[in-house]
């Protein structure tokens, strides 16, 4: 009998995706104030307790446009290495830019995280997009889209070669020693001799994840990734993405369906639908929406004039995704998600677009408002379709919302038979093969 296919749920483990009213909401709910690092460790504890497959830590390497309340967030590899010492089971996926890092340096850092966590590390490869961030890395401007993905492709080639050309071997004298070979990479962008001087973990190397929404992104994901993050907001769009990714996998000589797609999701929950809606309204009440309006489209480099927040959004002025794919200034998949959501809500106001794009957490990912049972039904339907491997969960109200999910939703998922009832000690890369 085939093994039950379980839903993978990753917990986004920093404050980057909180609702903009979350801190005031916590205060109103009597939640004690914690330091930034205490909040990180809290996410780690929830990761183990909630049987999440992995913690996912995003990154914004600068202040420009960052919605994080602490100005950051914390550098992901450092944060997850610390969390690794306070957790036993949950995977640890760190985001880092292929545009700003050196591949040998990043290979060492991620391999060290993999050692510290005993084979629970993963790497989310992003290309970064903001010109102001590029100025922090001695670049005069950001690379254009084609250059970013060319660099990402070669960067990942170097990373994998450094990780793959090393091993622990038992010698005739009975001692296990570390061996590594040079890679002598001579590419268009990188000259890297190697070998890497960090011993492998039991999973040998970190899992490679990537957010591939555009054509070039899907191509890089199909070549290198073992899991992809997406912005599919409907089951129909998830099917379309699955088809595009599988086609790209076949072109790379890989098995279709072998790389799970994991969309983002922000749940707002309650015992009743009315209670869930009231929680969202309360969070919204703690936000000053006017200053957030420039970020709604500004994050994509799109200049559409936004007037009174109560006015209808100027939908006709919004460019189609295919017209801006080559020039977009932020994640293309996020823009597609926002664009599709606006098309599905033709009478939406400016304020509602600002809430969807920035204020309610999770960038432009899907928001779910409903009961615990409604969410379980929703997750089960997506799971049954077979087009996704799971979800990247972002909890807009922080610890109170995560606690609620673990107490109310996780048991229901287990009862439904689509979620594990016990933790796993399998290396992270093996988990996403199931």
NUKELUM-920189 format. One record per residue (C-alpha): residue in one letter; x, y, z. Coordinates in steps of 0.5 Angstrom, whole numbers, plus 2048, in hexadecimal, padded with zeros to 3 digits. Example, Ala and Ser with C-alpha at 12.3 -4.5 7.8 and 13.67 -1.06 7.14 Angstrom:
BEGIN
a8197F7810;s81B7FE80E;
This chain:
BEGIN
x800800800;x8038077FE;x80580B804;x800811805;x802818802;x80281D807;x801824806;x808828807;x80682F80C;x80C83380C;x80C839812;x80E840810;x813841816;x814849816;x81084F817;x811851810;x80A84E80E;x806851814;x7FF855813;x80185C814;x7FD85D81A;x80085781D;x80485A822;x7FE85E825;x7FA858824;x7FE854829;x7FE85A82E;x7F785A82E;x7F685382F;x7FB853835;x80184F831;x807851835;x80C855831;x81385182F;x81985382C;x81B851825;x81F84B826;x81A84882B;x815849826;x819845821;x81A83F826;x81283F827;x81283E820;x816838821;x813835826;x80C835822;x81083281C;x81182C820;x80A82C824;x80682D81E;x80A82781A;x80B82C815;x81082980F;x814830810;x815837812;x81683B80C;x81A84280E;x819847808;x81E84D808;x81E855806;x826857806;x82485E807;x81F86380A;x81C865803;x815863803;x81685E809;x80F85D80C;x813859812;x81185D819;x81885C81B;x81B85F815;x81E858813;x81D853813;x82384F816;x82884C811;x825845810;x82B841810;x82D843817;x82684381A;x82583C818;x82B83A81A;x82983C821;x822839820;x82583381E;x828832825;x821833828;x81D82E824;x81E827822;x81A82581C;x81782B818;x81B82D812;x81F833811;x81E83780A;x82283D809;x822842804;x828846801;x82984A7FB;x82D8477F5;x82E84E7F2;x8318507F9;x83584A7FC;x83B8477F9;x83A8407F8;x84083D7FC;x83E841802;x83783F802;x839838801;x83D838807;x83783B80B;x832837809;x83683180A;x837833811;x830834812;x82F82D80F;x83482A814;x83182E81A;x82A82B819;x82C824817;x82A824810;x824829811;x82682F80D;x823831806;x825837802;x82083C7FE;x82383F7F8;x8218467F6;x82484B7F2;x8228517F5;x81F8577F2;x82085E7F5;x8258637F3;x8268667FA;x82885F7FC;x82D85E7F7;x8308657F9;x832861800;x83685C7FC;x83A8617F8;x8368607F2;x8348677EE;x82D8647EC;x82A85D7EC;x82B8587E7;x8258587E2;x8208527E2;x82484E7DD;x82B84F7E0;x82884D7E7;x8268467E5;x82C8457E1;x8308467E7;x82B8427EB;x82C83C7E6;x83483C7E7;x83483E7EE;x8308387EF;x8348337EB;x83A8367EF;x8368357F6;x83482D7F4;x83B82C7F1;x83E82E7F8;x83982A7FC;x83A8247F8;x8418237F7;x8428217FE;x84181B803;x842818809;x846811808;x84880C80D;x85080A80C;x85380480D;x855806814;x84E806816;x84E80E817;x849812813;x84C81880F;x84A81D80B;x84C81E803;x84A8237FE;x84C8247F7;x84D82B7F3;x84882D7EE;x84C8317EA;x8468357E8;x84883A7E2;x84183D7E0;x83F8447DD;x83E8477E4;x8418437E9;x8488407EA;x84883B7F0;x84E8367F1;x84B8327F7;x84B82E7FB;x846830800;x84982F807;x84282D80B;x84082680C;x83A823809;x83482280E;x83081B80E;x82B81E808;x832820804;x830827802;x82A82C804;x82482B800;x8238317FA;x81D8347FA;x81B83A7F5;x81583F7F4;x81483E7EC;x80E8427EA;x8118457E3;x8138417DD;x81B8427DF;x8198407E6;x81683A7E4;x81B8387E0;x8208397E6;x81C8357EB;x81B82F7E6;x82382F7E5;x82582F7EC;x81F82F7F1;x81C82A7F6;x81682E7F8;x8138347F5;x80F83A7F9;x80983D7F5;x8048427F5;x7FE83E7F2;x7F88417F5;x7F383C7F2;x7F38347F1;x7F28367E9;x7F983A7E9;x7FC8357ED;x7FB8307E8;x7FD8357E3;x8048367E6;x80482E7E7;x80482D7E0;x8098327DE;x80E8307E4;x80D8297E1;x80E82B7DA;x81582E7DC;x8178287E1;x8168237DB;x81A8287D6;x8208277DC;x81F8207DC;x81C8207E3;x81581C7E5;x80F8207E4;x80C8217EB;x8138207EF;x8138277F1;x80D8297F6;x80A8307F5;x8098337FB;x80483A7FB;x80483F800;x7FE83F805;x7FB84480A;x7F684180F;x7F1845813;x7ED841817;x7E784081C;x7E283B81F;x7DD83E81A;x7DE842814;x7DC849817;x7E184881D;x7E7847817;x7E484D814;x7E485181A;x7EB84F81C;x7ED852815;x7E9858816;x7EC85981D;x7F385981A;x7F285E814;x7EF86381A;x7F686381C;x7F9865816;x7FA86C813;x7F986B80C;x7FB871808;x803871809;x802869806;x7FF86B800;x80686D7FC;x8088667FD;x8028627FA;x8058637F3;x80C8667F5;x80E8607F7;x80E85E7EF;x8108647EC;x80A8667EA;x80786D7EA;x80086D7EA;x7FD8737ED;x7F98717F4;x7F48777F6;x7EF8767FC;x7EF86F800;x7E886F7FF;x7E88707F8;x7E786A7F3;x7EE8677F1;x7F086A7EA;x7F08637E7;x7F08657E0;x7F78687E1;x7FA8627E4;x7FF85E7DF;x7FE8577DD;x8038527E0;x8068507D9;x8078587D7;x80C8597DD;x80F8527DE;x8168557DC;x81685B7E0;x8128597E6;x81685C7EC;x8148567F1;x81284F7F1;x80E84E7EB;x80A8487EE;x80784D7F3;x8058527EE;x80184D7EA;x7FE84B7F1;x7FC8527F2;x7FA8547EB;x7F584D7EB;x7F284F7F1;x7F18567EF;x7ED8537E9;x7E984F7ED;x7E78557F1;x7E585A7EC;x7E285F7F1;x7E885F7F6;x7EA8657F9;x7F18687FA;x7F1866801;x7EF85F800;x7F585E7FB;x7F9862800;x7F785C805;x7F8857800;x7FF8597FD;x80285B804;x7FE85C80A;x7FB85580B;x80185180B;x80584D806;x806851801;x8018507FC;x7FF8487FE;x7F88457FE;x7F5847805;x7F0842808;x7EA84580C;x7E683F80F;x7E583A815;x7EA835817;x7E682F813;x7E583480D;x7ED83480C;x7EE82D80D;x7E982C807;x7EC831803;x7F382E805;x7F1827803;x7EE8297FD;x7F482C7FA;x7F88267FD;x7F38217F9;x7F48257F3;x7FC8227F3;x7FF8297F0;x80282B7F6;x8068287FC;x80482D801;x803834803;x808839806;x80483C80C;x80484380E;x801845815;x7FF84C814;x7FD84D81C;x80484981E;x804845824;x7FD845826;x7FB84381F;x80083D81F;x7FE83A825;x7F783A823;x7F983781D;x7FD831820;x7F7830825;x7F1830821;x7F382F81A;x7F982A81A;x7F582581E;x7EF825819;x7F5824813;x7F781E817;x7F081B817;x7EF81C810;x7F581880F;x7F981D80B;x7FE820810;x80381C814;x80181A81B;x80981981D;x80F81D81C;x81481B817;x81C81A818;x81D819810;x82281E80D;x81E82480A;x81F822803;x81C81B804;x81681E807;x814822800;x81581C7FC;x80F819800;
